[in-house]
Amino acid sequence: MKLRINHLTWTITGTDRSDQNLLGNDSEYTFGITYFDRTCAYIRTDLPEELIRRTVRHELTHMTLFSAGMIPESMDEEAICSFVESYGEEICADTDLVCSAL
């Protein structure tokens, strides 16, 4: 599915654990992964429903941080709290949208 976050269009694809796109930097398979250079994310859908939802929220947070021009590694606790205050509701609403489409 496609999802627009702060003027960037992201492609979110549901897949299974054999998808090579799920290989992380440490060559380990992940539950989900976001590629900023391609504005896309892959989510494993062969997991229990609650784990899929948590993974979707996690990857949507990465996408939203990037789309807002924020660098998580340089954020302090107050910046993270402000970010969640500003974008948390949208991330949760988008989680429902993505989970229903996967």
C-alpha positions, 0 to 999 in steps of 0.5 A: 500500500502507499501512505503519504507522511509529511509530503513523502509517499511511502510504499509499505509491503507485507511479506513473509520471513523469507523475503531478502528485503527483511535482512538487516544491517547485521544480516539477520532477518527482522520483523520489519524494516524501513529503507529511507533511500527508497521510501519503503518498508517491509512488514512480516505478515506471518506473525501473530496479529499483535506483533504485526501491529507493534512492528507496523507502529515501529516502522511507521515511527521510523518513516514519520521521523524521517519524513519530519526531517528528524534524526533519532540518534541526536534526539534527547528525551524531551525531543522524543516526547515532543515528537510523540506528542505531535505525531503519535495520534497519526502513527496510531491511526496509520497503524490501523490503516496499514494493518487492515491493508496487509 
